[in-house]
Amino acid sequence: MSNTKFDVLVVEDKDLIARQLAIYVSGNRWLNHAGTAGSEQQAIEMARRLHPDLVLLDFGLSTPTGGFDVWRVLRELDPVPHVIAVTAAGDMATVDKAQRCGAFRYVVKPYTRATIEAKLADYTSFRRSAMTAPPKPTQSDIDKRFSQRLRSCASPRGFVLETLESIVGILRVAQEPLRASQVAERAHVERGTANRYLNYLCDQGIADRVIEHGPPGHPAYLYTLATGWKT
């Protein structure tokens, strides 16, 4: 197996915590501490320059939305880095928002070293599993990988993983963009249910949607799988 290390950017405005996280990252043989940013602007500049694989991101930073402002920029990078939230915000509203943004894991301060190391191990295990995939994967291999990736995206309460997997699979094999009604029919769910799941997948960056011209005041959407999820 390749000895490739994954680059990690630490984004934390408290110097002691930032140094702590850098030490934990460096202690994982599969990770490389690529740098530390102490502000939103510095984080954005470093992310664009370094293109890290993983960002340990304080969602609070200097303002209540600072981390989320950084995350919006991260999602514009190619490839989009994974994010592990390391934050003092333990309220469910922030947790839910982080889920919708696609956080890989969520750690609430104060944390233990074992907690951070476990989350980093989860990440390296997930990433390294891709390296063992055969050069020409079978349909079963592809389905397994999609399932692993979906499991890494903490889905909102009330969502069923099997339904997510089904809808992602439908978008993946579709020869053209699909309406929500078409997805609902193929997934054997109600249209409202299909809309909820499709909106979630779009929020996660797993699916894309474009407006299909329809009657004035009644826009319709077409859905496709995002480019990064097609392989």
N, C-alpha and C positions, 0 to 999 in steps of 0.2 A: 504493500500500500504506500502511496505517496507520503512523503514527510512534509508536505506543504503546510505552512502555518497560516492561520487566518488573522488578518490585521484587525486590531481593536482600537477604536477611538473612545477615550473616556471623556465625558462631558459632565463636569461637576464644578460648581463655583466655590466649594469649601476645600481649601488646600489640603487639609489633613485627610479628608475623605477621598479626594482625588488621588493622593499618594497611596492610600490604602488599596484602592481599586486597582491601581497600576501594578502593585505588588501581587495581588491575587491573579491578575491577568498573566503576568510574567511567570507565575508559578504553574501555569497550565502548559504542558509541552506542545500543545497544538495551537497556541495563541501567541501573537506578537503584539506587544503594546506599541502601537504606531504613534501615539501622541495623546496629549491631554489638552482640552479646551476649557476655559473658565468662564466663558460668556457665550451668549447666543451668536453674536457676530463671529467670534473666533471659531466656534463650533462649525458654523456654516462654511467659513473660509477653509478650515482644515478638512472638512468632509469632502468638499469639492476638489481639493488638491490631492487628498490621500485615497479617496474612494475606499473606505474601510469596509470590511466584511460585516463587522458587528460594531454597534455603538452602545456603550453603557451610558444611558441618558437620564439625567435628573430632569424630570418634567417641570419642576418648579423653577430652578435657576433663580435669576434675580427678579423675575415677575411670575405671577401665577400661570401665565400661558407661555412663558419663554421656551420651555422644552417642546411644547407642541408647535411653536413657530419653527423651531429647528427641524422637527419631524416632518413638517410640510415640505421643507426643502430637501430633506433626505429622500423623500418619495419621488423626487424629480431626477435623482441620480440613476445612472445605468451602469452596473446593476444596483438595485435598491438594497441598501444594507439592512440587516436585521437589527432590531432594537430590543435591548433589555432595559426596562425602566428601573431605576434605582432612585427612589424618591420618598420624601416624608409624607406625601399625600396618600393617606390610607382610606379616604372616603370612597364610597362605591361609585359616585358620579365620575371621579377621576379614573378609577379602575375601569369603568365601563367605557370611558372615552379612550383610554389606552388600548382596550380591546378592539374598539372600532378602528383605531389607527393601525392595528396590526402588530402590537408589541409581542415579541417572542415570549418573554417572561416578565413578571412584575415583582419587584422586591421592595418592601416597605422598610424605611429606616425607623429605628436602628435595627441593623441586621447582624447576623453572625457571619464569621468567615466561612463556616461550613455552608451556609445558605448561598452565598455568592458563588462559591466554588462548585456547588451542585448545579446552579443555573448555567455556569460556564461549561460544565461537563455535558449538560443536556444539549447545549448548542454545538459543541464539537462533535458529539455523537451523531447529531442530526446531519451536520455538514459532511462528516467523513463517510456516512452511510452512502452518500451519492458517489463516492470514489470507488466503491465496490461494485457498482452497477455494471453489467456487461456492456461492451461497446454497442451491441445491437439488442437493446432490451426487448423482452416479450411484452405483450399487452399486460400480463400479470405483473411484470416488473414495474411498468409505468403506473398501473393502478396502485401498487403498493407505495410508490414514491409520492404520488399525489395524496394518498391517505396520510403519509407521514407529514407532509407539508401542511395539510389542513389541520392535523392534530396539533401542530406547533402554533397555529393561530387560535388563540383562546376565543372561542365563539361565545356569543351572548347567551345568557340563560334562556332556556326555552328552545334553542336551536338544536337540531339533531344532526350529529356528524354524518350519519349515513345519507341523510337528505342532501347535505352539502356536497358530499362525494358524488352523489347521483347527478346533481345539477352541474357540477364541474365537469363530470364525464360527458354529459349531454352537450355542453358547450364545446368541449374538446374535439368531439367527433363530428360536430355540425359542419356542413360544407359552406354555410353562409350564416350571417347574423340572424338571431332568433328573437321573436317577440316573447314577452312573458307568457302569453297564452300558449305558445308552442312549447315552451319549456315546461309549463304546468302539465300539459297533455302528456309529454314524454316522461315526465317524472311521476306521473299519477298523483298529483297534488292539486289543491285548489289554486286558482290564479293569484289570490291574495297571498297565499303562502309562498308561491313562486316569486312574487314581487318582493316580499320580505327578504328572502334568501338572496335574490339577485342584487338588491340594494346593498346588503351586507357584503357580498362578494366584490361589488364595485368599490365600496368603502375600504375594503382590505387591499385593493389593487390587484385582485385575482381576476376580475372581469372588467370589461369596458362597456360603456353604453353610448350610443349616439341617438340623436333625435330623428325619428322617421316622420316625415311630413304627413299630417293628417288634417282633420277638420280644425278650423281656427279655435283656439282655446282648449283643444284636446290633443296635446302632443303625445305621441307614442314613442317608445324606445325600442331599439334593437340592441341585443346583447351578444358579445363575443368574449372568448377567453383572452385575458391579457397576454401579450407576447411572451413574457417571462414564464408563463405557466404552460406554454405549448410544448415544451420539451422537458 
